[in-house]
């Protein structure tokens, strides 16, 4: 399962029943879940590699091929090669197209 975070975990939203009790939604979403729904889409991945003079920062655009718990696999648009990146090096990911969502009622701006 997922590792434990050292901070308090928050639950999303809630519904109030007629008796006045609050029923909390217990779903939790991770970046892995969102990326899994977007396999096959074009993404730009921004990465940094600490203490590396040759590859301090890198930007890769390509097709998202696979997502794991601690990695992503992207087919680089320039080289045509599949490249695996560890999540610890990923700063953020930009979707070139509108991303698929994982939750009902999730707003896309």
N, C-alpha and C positions, 0 to 999 in steps of 0.2 A: 504494500500500500504506500501511500505518500508519507514522507517524513513529517515530523511534528515541528511546527513553527514555534519559536520562543515567545510569541505574543498572543494576545487573546484573539480568538477567531470570532468573527461576526457572522450572523445569519442574515439572510436577505428577506426583507419584507415580512408580511404576516397578514393573516386574515382573522377577523373578529367573528366568532360564532354568536348565535343568538343568546347564549348564556353569558356572554361577555368575556369568555376566555380567549386569549390570543393564541392562535395556532401558527407557529413559526414554520416557514419553509426551510428545509434543511439541505437543499441542494447546494453543492459547492462546485465551482467551475475553476478550472486551471487553464493556463495558456495552452497546454497540450491539447485540451478538449477543443478549443477554438481552432487551433492549427489543424487538427485532425479533420475537421469539417471542411477545410479549405485546401486539401491536397489536390494538386493539379492546377492551382491558380498561380499567377505570376506575382512574385513578392520581391521586395528589395530588403536585404538583411544588412543591418549595420552592426559591425563587430569591433571589439577592441581586444588586443592581446597585451597584457601587462608585461612590462620588462622585456619587450621584444622590439629591438631597434629596426629590424627589417619590416615587420608587419605590425606596427603599432596600432593602426586603425585600418579597417577594410570595409568595403561596401560591395555586396554581391547581388546582382539581379538575375533571377531565373525562376524556373518552375519548382514549386514545392512538391517534392516527391514522396517523402516519408517523414513521420514525426514519431519520436520516441519520448520516453520520460525525461531524458537528459540530453537529447540531440535533435537536430533537424537535418534532413537531407535535401539539398537543393541542386537542380541541374543548372549549372552556370550557363547563362545565355552567351557569353563570349567564348568560352572554351568548349562547351558542349559536354563537359564532364560532370558526373555526379560528385558533389562535395558534401561531406558531413561536417557539421559544426556543433560543438558542445554548447549547450544553453548558457553555461557560465560565461562564455565569450560574447553572447548576443546581447547587444544593447537594446535594440528594438527592431520591429519588423513593420514594413509599410506594404499594404496590399495595393497593387496597381488597379485591380478591379474591386468592386464592392465585395467585402467578405461575407461568407455565409455565417449565420448566427447559430448559437447553441441553445438559446433560451427563447421560449415563446414570449412575445410581448417586448422583445429587445428592440429598442429604437435604433435605426440607422440614420445618422445625421449626414 
